[in-house]
Amino acid sequence: MYESKLKSQDLDRLFEGILTLKSVEECYMFFEDLCTISELNSIAQRFKVAALLKDKHTCHDISTQTGASTATISRVNRCLLYGTGGYNMVVERLSGRADGSQRTE
């Protein structure tokens, strides 16, 4: 079982709250209140970088598609290779959907 170095009651409560969200619309409502636009865009960009790295795109291609800096691409790549496996788990779950769709309720 994974044990985070960041574990705290406050983070547990936040993650439990996130797990109560039932749709993409609810996610927008919650995360728009929780995060700044810049924070959300940065998170979305890193997630897209992870998916493109998993699909074997080049650094130049990823930077062109996402606008991410080489430092961001490198950091995400290190997480994919040496991190906790979180990016890999979620990217693979999304790409493994039988119909190829993303949930948009």
One Martini backbone bead per residue (centre of mass of N, CA, C, O) as a GRO file, in nm:
protein
  105
    1MET     BB    1   0.097   0.035   0.021
    2TYR     BB    2   0.063   0.365  -0.013
    3GLU     BB    3   0.281   0.623   0.140
    4SER     BB    4   0.274   0.944   0.193
    5LYS     BB    5   0.474   1.226   0.271
    6LEU     BB    6   0.203   1.430   0.274
    7LYS     BB    7   0.034   1.326   0.487
    8SER     BB    8  -0.294   1.443   0.596
    9GLN     BB    9  -0.590   1.547   0.712
   10ASP     BB   10  -0.639   1.769   0.503
   11LEU     BB   11  -0.582   1.595   0.249
   12ASP     BB   12  -0.783   1.376   0.305
   13ARG     BB   13  -1.031   1.562   0.295
   14LEU     BB   14  -0.995   1.664   0.012
   15PHE     BB   15  -0.999   1.384  -0.133
   16GLU     BB   16  -1.276   1.302  -0.027
   17GLY     BB   17  -1.421   1.533  -0.169
   18ILE     BB   18  -1.342   1.458  -0.459
   19LEU     BB   19  -1.482   1.169  -0.443
   20THR     BB   20  -1.784   1.308  -0.447
   21LEU     BB   21  -1.768   1.362  -0.731
   22LYS     BB   22  -2.001   1.301  -1.026
   23SER     BB   23  -1.883   1.521  -1.236
   24VAL     BB   24  -1.752   1.745  -1.442
   25GLU     BB   25  -1.923   1.979  -1.347
   26GLU     BB   26  -1.847   1.949  -1.045
   27CYS     BB   27  -1.548   1.994  -1.092
   28TYR     BB   28  -1.566   2.277  -1.196
   29MET     BB   29  -1.700   2.401  -0.947
   30PHE     BB   30  -1.480   2.326  -0.740
   31PHE     BB   31  -1.207   2.411  -0.889
   32GLU     BB   32  -1.287   2.712  -0.936
   33ASP     BB   33  -1.289   2.768  -0.626
   34LEU     BB   34  -1.002   2.647  -0.542
   35CYS     BB   35  -0.870   2.760  -0.806
   36THR     BB   36  -0.696   2.902  -1.027
   37ILE     BB   37  -0.667   2.936  -1.354
   38SER     BB   38  -0.362   2.884  -1.361
   39GLU     BB   39  -0.361   2.621  -1.200
   40LEU     BB   40  -0.546   2.459  -1.388
   41ASN     BB   41  -0.376   2.493  -1.646
   42SER     BB   42  -0.120   2.357  -1.531
   43ILE     BB   43  -0.243   2.083  -1.469
   44ALA     BB   44  -0.349   2.022  -1.754
   45GLN     BB   45  -0.076   2.040  -1.893
   46ARG     BB   46   0.069   1.810  -1.739
   47PHE     BB   47  -0.131   1.591  -1.823
   48LYS     BB   48  -0.084   1.617  -2.127
   49VAL     BB   49   0.216   1.559  -2.120
   50ALA     BB   50   0.192   1.273  -2.009
   51ALA     BB   51   0.030   1.156  -2.246
   52LEU     BB   52   0.242   1.225  -2.467
   53LEU     BB   53   0.475   1.066  -2.345
   54LYS     BB   54   0.328   0.791  -2.352
   55ASP     BB   55   0.305   0.837  -2.683
   56LYS     BB   56   0.607   0.929  -2.779
   57HIS     BB   57   0.660   1.218  -2.783
   58THR     BB   58   0.827   1.490  -2.835
   59CYS     BB   59   0.938   1.767  -2.691
   60HIS     BB   60   0.874   1.958  -2.922
   61ASP     BB   61   0.583   1.866  -2.970
   62ILE     BB   62   0.478   1.923  -2.684
   63SER     BB   63   0.546   2.223  -2.677
   64THR     BB   64   0.371   2.299  -2.920
   65GLN     BB   65   0.092   2.182  -2.813
   66THR     BB   66   0.113   2.316  -2.495
   67GLY     BB   67   0.354   2.530  -2.402
   68ALA     BB   68   0.560   2.381  -2.260
   69SER     BB   69   0.829   2.351  -2.095
   70THR     BB   70   1.112   2.171  -2.060
   71ALA     BB   71   1.091   2.157  -1.752
   72THR     BB   72   0.807   2.036  -1.739
   73ILE     BB   73   0.857   1.788  -1.913
   74SER     BB   74   1.084   1.673  -1.736
   75ARG     BB   75   0.924   1.645  -1.474
   76VAL     BB   76   0.705   1.456  -1.581
   77ASN     BB   77   0.899   1.236  -1.675
   78ARG     BB   78   1.011   1.170  -1.394
   79CYS     BB   79   0.738   1.080  -1.281
   80LEU     BB   80   0.693   0.848  -1.480
   81LEU     BB   81   0.968   0.697  -1.401
   82TYR     BB   82   0.997   0.780  -1.053
   83GLY     BB   83   0.735   0.787  -0.931
   84THR     BB   84   0.419   0.674  -0.802
   85GLY     BB   85   0.207   0.634  -1.070
   86GLY     BB   86  -0.029   0.835  -1.119
   87TYR     BB   87  -0.016   0.911  -1.411
   88ASN     BB   88  -0.020   0.629  -1.531
   89MET     BB   89  -0.290   0.538  -1.415
   90VAL     BB   90  -0.476   0.758  -1.544
   91VAL     BB   91  -0.394   0.744  -1.839
   92GLU     BB   92  -0.462   0.440  -1.871
   93ARG     BB   93  -0.759   0.456  -1.792
   94LEU     BB   94  -0.844   0.651  -2.019
   95SER     BB   95  -0.723   0.476  -2.262
   96GLY     BB   96  -0.898   0.203  -2.168
   97ARG     BB   97  -1.149   0.281  -2.288
   98ALA     BB   98  -1.353   0.124  -2.496
   99ASP     BB   99  -1.475   0.402  -2.644
  100GLY     BB  100  -1.264   0.653  -2.592
  101SER     BB  101  -1.396   0.818  -2.386
  102GLN     BB  102  -1.501   1.098  -2.202
  103ARG     BB  103  -1.618   1.225  -1.928
  104THR     BB  104  -1.913   1.483  -1.947
  105GLU     BB  105  -2.151   1.542  -1.733
   0.00000   0.00000   0.00000
